[in-house]
């Protein structure tokens, strides 16, 4: 089950990166793809949280064992949202102004 959840989380993260980079193209800025890139990042964070809730403290992985309480596990979701907010701020303030000038 750990392997399955990890593979699913990795696939969502790959989808996030793909959607993020393909949101900007010759066709212009694609808001729907950009939104889905954020959603897939949030899902990745939720899956990481679920993994740690299920497997922390079972000596499956020393990294997973760090998240040995529900509060520590929920920080993974907070981290995903924080990364999303930081990325959105960078895109909004730095990328889009330069992108729309072209």
Steps between C-alpha positions, in 0.01 A plus 500: 500500500789738574643445154162556335435823690854620433470433127165679487647798687798506264269489197297792635823694554615426144156612377542818705834581338371417151187712541696788648750516215240451228280778641723744314523447128455650158124495554541733796450451871261211563322567829329161519826306469660734753218437749531125450873522561424643844230242569734213415760645739239516777401139431867400521521666842184324616634164382829562681301581813298179466819298450652639819178453698488133402869407515672732751645319799502162325871519407419479130704810423702734717363796302140393558572440869581870541128573454394297803205716608191614312610862541837430339326309221260786434800728452551326166168640380594841637832473315321417173274804537794722596699386196195561285461852640868580451496367143180691423654820634811454287294433190266793567771754580791391282394267220163631381606865463792398278292237322224743402753752359622251241 
